[in-house]
Amino acid sequence: MLIHGLQKLLNFQTLALTFPDPIGLGSAFALILIIFAEFFCSILLIVGLFSRLATIPLIIGMSVAAFFAYAGQAFMARELPLIYICIYISLLILGPGNISLDNFISKKLSKIS
């Protein structure tokens, strides 16, 4: 069963004991990091605030999922994290776009100076 950011945040106590720890950080700490990436960085990405910075934890989280957590499994199990990695890398390179808070703040700051 695949559980995403909000469900992980709401069920932290039960998941902290059993969450996979593929790179040896400890289950609770690995869960904290993935909640930060999947929930908080995703919200930043949705509203377009610190977009390029927010994609970095998401890329790292999906890379750990694709290359460590699902290592040795069929490509089908790793396909979705790999697709997300491609999307996040595209957002990292191209930026948030015209209708983002990053763009709005950038325009306001350029008018001030």
LINVEN-V146143 format. One record per residue. RES is the residue in three letters. D_FIRST is the distance of its C-alpha to the first C-alpha in Angstrom with 1 decimal. Layout:
# LINVEN-V146143
{{RES	D_FIRST} {RES	D_FIRST}}
This chain:
# LINVEN-V146143
{{MET	0.0} {LEU	3.8} {ILE	6.4} {HIS	9.9} {GLY	13.4} {LEU	14.5} {GLN	11.7} {LYS	12.2} {LEU	15.9} {LEU	15.9} {ASN	14.0} {PHE	15.9} {GLN	17.6} {THR	14.8} {LEU	12.7} {ALA	16.0} {LEU	16.5} {THR	13.4} {PHE	12.4} {PRO	13.0} {ASP	16.6} {PRO	17.4} {ILE	20.8} {GLY	22.2} {LEU	22.4} {GLY	21.0} {SER	17.6} {ALA	18.9} {PHE	20.7} {ALA	18.0} {LEU	15.8} {ILE	19.0} {LEU	19.6} {ILE	16.2} {ILE	16.6} {PHE	20.1} {ALA	19.2} {GLU	16.3} {PHE	18.0} {PHE	21.7} {CYS	22.4} {SER	20.6} {ILE	22.9} {LEU	25.8} {LEU	25.0} {ILE	24.8} {VAL	28.1} {GLY	29.6} {LEU	30.7} {PHE	30.9} {SER	28.9} {ARG	29.8} {LEU	29.2} {ALA	25.8} {THR	24.6} {ILE	25.3} {PRO	22.5} {LEU	20.1} {ILE	21.4} {ILE	21.2} {GLY	17.6} {MET	16.5} {SER	19.0} {VAL	17.6} {ALA	14.1} {ALA	15.8} {PHE	18.5} {PHE	17.5} {ALA	13.8} {TYR	13.4} {ALA	17.0} {GLY	18.0} {GLN	15.2} {ALA	16.2} {PHE	17.1} {MET	14.6} {ALA	11.7} {ARG	14.2} {GLU	15.6} {LEU	13.9} {PRO	14.8} {LEU	18.2} {ILE	18.8} {TYR	18.2} {ILE	20.5} {CYS	23.1} {ILE	23.0} {TYR	23.3} {ILE	26.1} {SER	27.9} {LEU	27.8} {LEU	29.1} {ILE	31.9} {LEU	32.8} {GLY	32.3} {PRO	31.3} {GLY	33.8} {ASN	36.5} {ILE	34.7} {SER	33.2} {LEU	34.4} {ASP	35.1} {ASN	37.6} {PHE	39.0} {ILE	39.7} {SER	41.1} {LYS	43.5} {LYS	44.6} {LEU	45.3} {SER	47.3} {LYS	49.5} {ILE	50.2} {SER	51.4}}
